[in-house]
Amino acid sequence: MTTTDADTSGTTAAAAACHGPGPESGAGAVTDTAAGNPAPGGHGYAKQKDAHIKRLRRIEGQIRGLQRMLEEDVYCIDILTQVSASTKGLQSFGLQLLEEHLRHCVADAAAKGPDAIDAKVQEATKAIERMLRS
């Protein structure tokens, strides 16, 4: 797994276009910027939030297991096997989140017109590129 500086330029603006202004904008409620109303369903992952948190906690446990393995001088290949499992877990989580983004945010943009669709497709493409580089 590689750590890189992610290009986040435009991400906040794109998220605001789909979900409204973020918490730093005041009350912290997710709103639709066009109408000032709450965005339907919030983020694309909102319906699966508890399952996602559970999954990330499991991945966190795998990472902590890696730390313990090093502390206990476990055989290198066994550690590498755990690294692979942890990496696959994060990749799988990322793909699920991407799918939810496409279903929710890109579908929402489709209702707003061609310019909104183009912006969301470009945003999703950049996210996919970052995932492929990791």
Buried (B, 14 or more C-beta within 10 A) or exposed (E): EEEEEEEEEEEEEBBBBBBBBEEEEEEEEBBBEEEEEEBEEBBBBBEBEEEBEEBEEEBEEBEEBBEEBEEEEBEEEEBEEBBEEBBEBBEEBBEBBBEBBBEBBBEBBEEBEEEBBEBBBEBBEBBBEBBEEE
